[in-house]
Amino acid sequence: MSNLVEIRVPDIGDYKNVPVIEVLVKPGDAVRKEDPLITLESDKATMDVPAPQAGVVKDIRVRTGDKVSEGSVILMLESQGTTTAPAPSAKAPAPPPAARAPAETRPAMPPPGAAPATPYAGPKGDIHAEVLVLGAGPGGYTAAFRAADLGKKVVLVERYPTLGGVCLNVGCIPSKALLHVARVLTEAAEVAHAGIEFGRPKIDIARLRAWKAGVVGKLTKGLTGLAKQRKVQVVQGKGQFASPHTLRVETAEGAKTVSFDHCIIAAGSSIARIPGFPYDDRRMIDSTSALEIAEVPKRLLVIGGGIIGLEMATVYDALGARISVVELMDSLIPGADKDVVRPLAKRIEKRYEKILLKTKVARIEPQSSGLKVTYEGANAPPPELFDAVLMAVGRRPNGKDINAQAAGVNVTERGFIPVDRQLRTNVPHIHAIGDICGEPMLAHKASHEGKTTAEAIAGHKAFFDARTIPSVAYTDPEIAWMGETEAQLAARGAAYEKASFPWAASGRALSMDRDEGMTKLLFDKGTHRLLGAAIVGVNAGELISETVLALEMGADATDIGLTVHPHPTLSETVFFAAEIAEGSITDLYVPKKH
């Protein structure tokens, strides 16, 4: 029997007339006990008001900007056969959510469920696990190792011979090794105007491949050792669900069944392809084959001006290929603000043959002399021949490749698996992490989710609630950003202030002969709290973490501007940008605002 229950603001201490800064649910949402309903803010602290019981939201009685006190009605909740429970105290004040990851980064939350109170009591498989992890990428191995550290019997299923997933084997790590080599080559060439000249470099591709493989091997062997130390059982083979509590794994020794109490799906994503292109031609390459560096083509077309495409372009440009890039959108790296991308665009416009924006590839025709590419778009050039074409238009989640329906797990049309804040799917004992549960598809997101999931399964009150997830393009120069971009702030009509510090005024950047960079901070106009940041320049990926921490801790411009930074460093450009926002900078002359 269902009944409507008034949910009120619980005891929040001495606070009264506290502003509602975020309403986290909407009518029709199913909520669990202790799920957050609204976020309140007092001074510089925030607190979530949790649901005192499970149910379905019927009517919201507050809006963002309303002020509430203890006893104020938040919403009407339809409970199922339960009476109103005493409202628990709100959570202890937490840092203010200056910016959250955009809502569209995750598929819709599944209906509520609860972890089973007792282990699976059905028929056991050839192997039984308290926690089964499907996929050994950064999210999967982190989840497996954390669960093992918490006392669980863990089985880790991986289809490939080595642990580490795409990131370690054919993604993040090998690409960064090659990007390091590319940077050495370009720096050696560009230091000539300072009076240091080197001869033409001799590139031994075979030795370069071997060195890159050695870097990867050290890390993957290290993971194998960590699995053994933790007594995590690794099963190599392709795994697909056979039932809600069993996984069928095709191994070299034949099919094996693994039964489990809990499962963590960490099956990742695959390279996306545009239909109709001649993928059976060896001159059509993707990011995986590009990292093998079978040869360096004379002319290379990169389809996709995002992070993956431009990183590979950086490598092949340094190795001597003539690069062209074609991008459907009106800017390179569409997720970043255009002013941050501009220094990169200006640099590569001088180095590459051409960069085609708002253009698409209509046809690719194999010919004996190369791949003939035909374009479409207002500024499309005539068809031309390339020695190789790199497809770099993103990745797709593997949700449809694991027979999830046999376990009853919901999968969206795009292949994502919806999860809640504990990464739980609609099947309570099955969780999903990483690329497969929503964008952004980044290794550092997956590893944090993996740890959260393992702790939730172990009974901890663990939730994935990152206020921002940083992104980095390891191009030359690098581009890094976090929080909200200017485009996102403008789209939602936010009142914000921008403070940009040009690296042309940085002693460290000038001494490195790389002064094209910029550090940009975005602050709330009323509170001066940090909303977002972006950095373009050498080592931007190393510098962005300070701003991530600042946002997570609810720092404002004064907090950053009063933090002593070492001089001369690139990191102090963050400090200078905060000083610009505060109006206290002395390293630049900024006219006072009237």
N, C-alpha and C positions, 0 to 999 in steps of 0.2 A: 504494500500500500504506500503510495507516494503522498507527500504533503509539502507545502511551501513553508520555508523557514527564512526568517529575517536574519541576515548576516550583518553584524555590527562591528564597528571598530572596537577592538579589545582594549585592555589597559595598556596605555603607551606612556606611562609615567606622568610627569608633570606637563607634558606637551599639550597645548590646546590650539585649536584653529590651525592645524597643520595642513599645508597644501598637498593635494594629490598631484603627483608629477607624472604618474603613468597608471593607466587602467590595463591590466594584463589579461583580462578575459572579456568575452562578449556573450550575449544571449545565445543559448544552444550549446555552449562549451560544457564538456564533462570535466569535472575537477575531482582530484583526490583530496583526501584529508591532508592538510598542510601545504597544498599547492598555493603559490602566491596569487592573490587576487588584485591588489593595488599596491603601488609604491608611494610612500609618504616621505616628505622631506622637511627636516627642521634644522635650521642653521646650515651646517655643512655635513650633516649626517642624514642617511636615508634608512628606511625600514620597510620591509615587505609585510603586508597584513595577510596571513595565511588563512586558508579555508578551515573552519573548525570541524568539518565533516565532508564526506564525499557527496556528490550530487550533480545536478545539471543546472546551469545558470539560466534563470528565466527572465530576470529583469535587472538592469543596472541602475542604481540610484545615484551614482556620482559620476562626475566627468573630470577630466584633467583640468586643473586650475581651481577646483572646488576646495574649500577648507573644511576639515573634519576634526572631531574630537572624540574622546572615548564615548561609545554608545551611538555614534552616528551610523545610520543604516547605509550599508555599502551596496547590497544587492539582495534579490530574492533567489533562494536556492531550492530546487525541488529535490528533496531527499527521498530515498527509497526505503520506507519502513523503519526509519530511525527517528529518534527524538533529538531535539536540539541539545547539543553538547555545550558545556561551558566554553566560552571563547578563550583560547590560549593567549598568553602574552605575545605581543609582536616580537619578532626577532630582534636581537641586539642591533643597535645602529651599525650600518655598513657604509662603506664609501659610496658616494653618490654615483648613480649611473649616468655619467656624462654622455655616454653614447653606447648604444647596444648594437650588436650585429643586426643588419637589416632583417626584417621578418621573413623576406623571401628566401633567405639562405637555407631554411629548413622546410621540408615538406610539412603538411598539416599534422598536428599532434594526434596520436592515436587515442582511442578511448581508454579510460583508466583501467589499470590492472594491478595486481599485487604479486610480488614474488612468492612462489610456493613455500609453504611453511615446512614441508617435509621433502626429502629427496625423492627422485623418480623411483617408483616402486614396480614399474613394468619390466618386461623382458630386457635383459642386458644384451649389449652387442658384443662383438669380439673384443672390444676395448670399452671401458666405461670411464667417464670423466665427471667429476663434480662440475668442472667448467671446461667446456669445449670452445676453442677459439678457431674460427674459420678464416684463415689468412694471416700471414706472418710479416706484414708490412709494419711501419712505425706504430700504427694503432694496435695491430694484432699482437706483436711481440711485447709491447708495453703492457697491454691488458693481461697477457698470459703470465708475464713475469711478476706483475703486481699481485695477481690472484694467487700465484704460488707463494709469494712472500707473506700473504695473508692466510696461509695454511690450507689452500685448496689443492685438490688433485687435478692437474691441468693437462689437457691434451691439445696440442697445437697442430692444426692441419694446414699444410702449405703445398700448393700444386707444383712449385718449382724446386729444383735441387737445393737452393740456398735460401736462407732466411733473409728478411729485409725488404721483400716486396719490390714494387716498381721503384720506390725512392732510392734504396741502396743499390739495386742492381742495374736498373736502366733508366734512372731519373735524376733525382737531386744530386747524388754523390758523384757519379761519373760526369755529369754535365758541369758540375762545379770544378772538378779536376781539369777538364778541358778549358773552361773559362779562365782558370788561373794561367794556363799556358798561353791562352789568347792575350791576356793582359800583359804578360811578360813580353810577348812579341811586339805588341803595339807600343808599350812603353819604351822598349829598346829603339824602335824606329823614331818615336816622337821626341826623344831627348837630344836629337842631333842639333837642334837650334840652340841648345845650351852648351854646345861645344864638345859633346860626347858622341862619337860616331862608331857604330859597329858595322861589321861586314854583313852581307846578306845572309840571313839565317839558313842553315841546312836542316831541313825537317825530315826526320826518319819516322815515317808513319807507323811502322811496325813497332819500334821502341816506344813511341808515344802510346800506342794501344796497350802494350804490355805494362807500362807504368800506370795507366788508368786502371787496368784490370787489377794491378797490385793494390791500389788504393781501395777498390771495392772489396777485394779479397780479405784485407785486414779487418774490415768492419763486419763482413758476413761471418768470418771465422770467429770473431769475437762474440757474435750473437749465438752461434752454436755452443760456444763454451758457457755462456751465461745460462742457456737453456739447460745444459747438463748440470751445472752447479745448483740450479733450482729444482732439478728433477722434473722438468717439464718434458713430457713425452711428445716427440715430434713425429708426425705421420706424413710422409710425402705422397701426394696424390690429389686428384681432382675430387673435391667434395660436393655433394648435392644432398639436400634434405630428402629423407625417406618418410619421415613422420615428425610430429612435434617434439619427439625426444630422441630421434636417431638421424645419423648422417651416414650416407653411403660414400665410401672413398675408394676410387679406382687407383690402386697402387701397382707398382711393378710386379708384386707378388700375387696380384688378383684383388678382387673387391673385398673390402673390410667394412664392417658396420661399427660405428662408434655411437654408443648411447651416452646421454648426458642429463644432468640435473639442470644446468644452466648452459646457455650458448651465447657467445658474442660473435656476431657476424662482422668480419673485417675484410670483406672480399674485394674492396677497392673499386677501381674503375679501369676502363680500357680506352685506347686511342679512338677518337671519333673520326669518321670518314664521311666525305661528301659522295653520295652515290653517283655512279656512272663514269668514274675515272679508271684508267687502266692500271689497277693495283698489282696485276701480275707482272708488270714490267719492272725490272730491277732498278730502273732509274727513278721510279716513284718511291720515295722513302718517307718514313715517319720518324718521330723522335727517337724510337728505339734503334732503328737501323742507322740513323744519323750518328748516334753515339758510337757505333762500331767503327766509323771512319774507314770504310772499305777503300775509299779513294776520295780525293778532293776534286770536285768537278770544276771546270773552267767557269761555267755560268750556272748559278743555282737560283731557282725561284722559290721563295718561301710563301706559302699560302697561309695567311693568318699573321696579323701584326700584334699578337698578344705576347705574353711572357715567354711561352715555350718557343714560339717561332723566332722571336728576337734574340733569345739566348743562343739558339743554334746558329742564327745568322752571325752573331758576334764571333763564334768559334770559327766558322768557315771563312768569314771575312779575314780573320787573322792568319788563317792557313793559306790564303791566297786566292780563294774563289771570288768571282765577281757576283755580287748579291743584288737581287731585286726582291721587293716585298710587296704583296698585294693584300689589302685589308678592306673588308666590306664596309666597316664603319668610317666615320669621318675623322678618326684619330687613332694613332697607335696606342696600344695598351688601354682600351676603352674604359676599364675600371678606375683609372686614375684621372685626376684633374689635368686638363690640357696644358696648364702653365707648368706643371711638374714634368710632363712628357717633353715639353719643348726643347730643353737642352739636349736630350738624347736625340730627338728628331733632327736638330740642327747639325749635330756631330755626324750622324750616319748618312744624312743627305749628301755630305761631302765625300763619304767613303763608298757608298753603295751606288750601283748603276741607276736605280730608280726606286721610289716608294710610291705606290699607287693606292690612294685612299678612295673610299666610296666606289670601289671596283670589285667585281667578282670574276672568277675564272669560269667561263662557260663550257669550254671543251679542252681536253688534253688528248692529242693524237700522237701515238708512237710513230716515229720515223727512224730510218737508219742513222740519220745524222743528229738525232736528239728528239726531245718531246716538244711538239708544236702546241703552243698555248694560245687559246683565243679568249679575249676578255669581253666583259660587258660593263657598261657604265658611261656616264657623261664624258669622262676624260680618258676612256679606254684607248690604249695604243693599238696599233695593228698587231696581228698574230706574230709571235716570235718563237725562236727555238732555244731550249735550255738543255744542258747536259744532264740535269737532275731537277726534280721538283720535290720539295719537302712539304708534306701535309701536316699542318700544325694548327688545326681549328678547334682544339680542346679535347676533352675526355668525356666519356659517358659512364654512369655508374653501372656496376655489374649485378644489380638486383634481380634481373631476369635470367641470370645464368646459373643460379644455385638451386632451382626447383623450390623456391620459397613457399609456393602454394601447398606443397606437401606438408609443410609445418604449420600452415594456416597464417603465415606472415603476409601482411599487406605490402604490396609493391605498387608504386605509382606507374603511370604510363611511361614516364621517362626512365624508370628503373631505379628510382630512389625508394628507400624504406623509411617511412615516417617513424619518429621516435619522440619520447618525452624528454624532460630535463635530466632523467637518469639514463637516457639512451635506451629506454625500454620500448620494444615494439608493441603491437596490439596483442601479441602472445606474451604473457607476463614474464615467463622465464627465458625469453629470447631477447637479446639486446642487439643493437647495430651501431657501429662507429665508423668514423672516417668518411671517405668519399661517398660511400654507399648510402649514408644517411643525410646528406645535404651539403650544399656549398657553404663556404669555399672549400675546394678540394685541395687541402694543404696538409703536409705531413705533420706540422706542429699542432694543428687542430686535432688530427687523429690521435696523436699520442696522449694529449690531455684528455680526450674522450675515453681512451682506453683505460687510463688510470682511474677515472671517475667511475666507469662501469664496473671494474673489478672491485672497487671499494663499495659500491652500491650492492653488488651481489653478496659481498661479505657482511652486509648488514649495517654499513656505515651510512650516515646521513650525508651522502655525497651527491652533488648536482653539478652539471656542466652549465655554468652561468658566466662565461667570458663576456666582458663588456665590449671587447673588441678583439679581432684576430688580425695581426699584421700581415701585409702582403709585400713581397719583394720580387723585383725583376733584377736578376743578376747580369744585367747588360753593362755596357760601358758608355756612359756612366750608369751606376745602379739607380733604381727608383724604388722607394719604399714608402708605404703609407699605412695609416691605421685610423680607427675611429670613422667619423663621417667625412666625406669629401665635400668640397664646396658645392659641387653639383647636387649632392644629396641634401645639403642644408638649404640650398635655394629652392629645391623641389618641394620641401615641406614648409617653406616660408619661415624658417628659423631666423631669429635675430642674432647675428654672429659678427665677430670682428676677426680680421685676418692680419697676421703679422709675419712678414716674409723677410728673411735676412739673406742677402746675396753673398755667395761665397767669394765674390770679387773683393769683398772687404774682410776676408778671413786670412790672417797671416799664414796659417797652416796650409790652406788650400793654395795660396799663391806660391808657397815654398815647394809644394808638390807639383806645381805647374798644371793644376787642375782647378781653375777658378770658375768653371761654368756652372757650378752647382747652386743649390738654393735650399734653405730650410724654411718651411711654412708651418705655422701653428694657427689653429682656428679655435677661438674662444667664444663662449656664450656672452652675449653683449651685456646681459644684466649681472651675472654672477662672476664673469671672467674665468669660469671653469673651462678646462681644456675639453674640446669636442672632437678634435681630429688633428692629425699632423701628416705632413708629407715631406720627404727629403729626396732630392736628386743630387747625385754626386758620388765620388769615390767612397766606397764602404758605407753607403746609405743603409744597407741592410744591417750593419752592425750598430748604427746610430739610432735606429727607430725604436729600439727596446726601451730607452729611457722614457719616451713619450707614451709607450704602452703602459708602463708602470705608473706614470703620472696620471693617466686617464683612469686606470683601475683604482688608484688611491684617491681620486677626486681632487687632484691638484688644480690650482688656478695659476694665473700668470705670475702672481706675486711669489707663490711657492717655488716655481721654476726659476724666476729671476733672482731670488735670494739664495739659490743653491750654488755654492762656489764650484766652478768647473776649472779643470787644469788648462793652462795656456802655454803655448799655442796648440790647440787641438781642433779637430772637426766637431767634436762633441759640444764645444762651447757655442756652436752656431745655434743650438737649441736654446741655450741661455740668452744669446743675443736677441733671438726672435721674441722671447718672453719679455726682455727689456723693451723692445720696440712696442709691444702691447701695453706695457706699463708706462711708457713715456719716459724711461730713465736711461736709455742707451746713450753712451758716450762714444762708441766706436763708429757710429754713423750720425749724420745730422738728419733728423726727421722733423719736419715742420710740425709745430703744435696744432692739434685739432681745435677748431673753433666751434 
